[in-house]
Amino acid sequence: MTKESVMALRASKCANIIKAICELSELSLQEATDIFYKSETAGLIEDGVADLQCRSDKYLATIVLEEYKEKS
C-alpha cells in the first residue's frame, strides 16, 4: 500500500466514526468532529494502531463517546 492510500483509508475511517458519533448521540457534525479529534482513540488511529483499524465504526464511536463522558 502506498502512503497516500493508507492516509485515504484512515481519513475515511475517521469520517465514518464521526458520522457514527452523530447518529449515536444526536450531536452536530461540528461537535462530533471536535469530540473525536480530542479523543485518545483518534490519536491511536492516527498512529496506525492496527487493532483499531479492524474495529467497526460504531464500536469506535461508542469508545470515543465513553472517553468524552469520562472527561466531562
Residue pairs with C-beta under 8 A, 6 or more apart in sequence:
6 48
9 53
10 45
10 46
10 48
10 53
13 45
13 53
13 57
14 36
14 42
14 45
16 57
17 36
17 45
17 57
17 60
17 61
17 64
18 29
18 32
18 33
18 36
18 61
19 32
19 57
20 57
20 58
20 60
20 61
21 27
21 32
21 35
21 36
21 61
21 64
21 65
22 28
22 29
22 32
23 61
24 58
24 61
24 62
24 65
25 32
25 65
27 35
35 64
35 65
35 68
36 42
36 64
39 64
39 67
39 68
40 67
41 52
41 60
41 63
41 64
41 67
42 64
44 52
45 52
45 53
45 60
52 60
